[in-house]
Amino acid sequence: MDKVKAGIIGTGNISGIYFQNGSRFESLEIVACADIDVERAIAKGAEYGVRGCSVEELLADPEIEMVINLTIPKAHAPVSLQALEAGKHVYVEKPLAVTCGEGREVLELAGRKGLLVGSAPDTFLGGGIQTCIKLIEEGAIGTPIGATAFMMSGGHESWHPSPEFYYQAGGGPMFDMGPYYLTALVAMLGPIRRVTGSARISFPERTITSQPKAGTVIPVEVPTHIAGVIDFESGPVATIITSFDVKGGSTLPRIEVYGSDGTLVVPDPNTFGGPVLLSRAGAREWIEVPLTHGYTGNSRGVGAADMAKAIRTGRPYRANGALAYHVLEAMHGFHAASEEGRHYVMVSTCAKPAPLPAGLPEFTLD
């Protein structure tokens, strides 16, 4: 099978891992990169042995079938639309778009043109969460009843070189980290029926303490502490908190799933590995469950490679646009519920992503 040739647009902080992993997959080859700052693209391309160029040059290249869009959130939809208009399949970093309207526009254009859209996060394809999915489907905790999910952080201004966008539209803890948690929950429990919640901006300004922008003051435009409740179509009820306002640290678990016969401790959904812990009803101690699937290191790009395999074979792919849009709508739902004092009933739905086969050779998908 010929690899799908892809170009990366956006050569910022996250791009390195996509360059490192991209061409190692059986279905994908990174051949070029572009950025609004062409000199940065050329330098990044030289670092990883690919051609660096302008966005216009990359989109005009007939050899490139797929664009991996790693721009900042507010550019996700415009760049994805530009790539689709150029006849390229698109895999975009999370979130799919800033607004639901933009997200629908991306999916509708792709549908009209017969092109595929995929979106990060793909961490749910890692060995940790895939093991959890297998355990749930095998009945290890009985019938799922509920879940908790906590992303407790003090914010990114202490370590990120350019953290401003985390506090602008498309940012905040729900839009930055919520996709990892919500995608993992949907992958384990299925689509969401409705959400509700409360949200606030705790600190109207943030001061950057990381280099090179230490001392810069950031105005905060989006909620930075969101507490929500999720009702899943299959019945479970989950609690979620995402926060950039926890300055003293937290001991809360990342995700737990509660069933009629036991509890499952799910690993950090921003990672690909374990540990996975299981406690059955009546047990007095936790058991660490050996991981049943591969992709346990930093495997970012596996979702793009899975989509590339779908381009070649026509089979379904897992980190798809319908899943990403469902998560995007849910994130907006928490904000809308807080502003309007109500439950937000989801308009969209999605299929629960098919699990990866266990025992795959490294960098393969089937």
C-alpha angles and dihedrals in degrees: 000000000000113000119245108248112227137185126208119225112197118039100198133122098309097046097081096073091048090053091047095049104026103086094036092076121093093237106038140063125183106216105163145009135205139186139178082250099061094190090057090050091051091049093047091047091052090050092057101031099252134113116274117206147140122295090248092053092049093050091048093054108105091200091066111083099171136039122209103206111208099161124128115286098261089055096048097092098038093050093043090051090048091051093047091050087054089055097254128137110236135219111181134192115247133315103046088221140336096251133032089237091058091046092054091047091055094049094044093051090048090051093050091050097042092241131137126242123196132172143198144273098085095161089107086072090062123108094256100058093033087057089051091050090051092050093050093047091049091053097248091149097026118231112357111245105171148331143211127215126186129182104178116177141149093227136264102271092095096061114010116094093220108019099158095103091059087071098043132080108304091028135082124099095290095054095035101045103006092083090063094050098039094044090051091049093048090047089054102034106021132240126344125250101191143342138201134180153135127256137185145174104235098181117030092201135033128199117217112231097175126089140291093022101037111157096026112133117223122204110223113229102170137053112277100189119047125174115188147171124217128201112198122211089237092057111261120124119214136192119215133184123183117182143169089182103076101109098168100051129249140243095204118125120251097233134347126182118204123206138178090261106030152337131265123205107210120206124245104296090215087069135058103223139059171234103187115186127194131191118182124208110283094015119130099206142038122254120212106224117216111242113257097197138054130235093083098144125066096305100166107160096046089108091053090047090050089053090048089054088053090052089057100039106026092232122136119273129214112222089053135159096255091056092046092049092049090054091045091053092048091052091052088045092063091053093045092048091053094047095045101034097235147095112276111222112211119242096192131058134182141197117266103254115255112250119248115252114261119246098028116167112250116284094009126113106197 
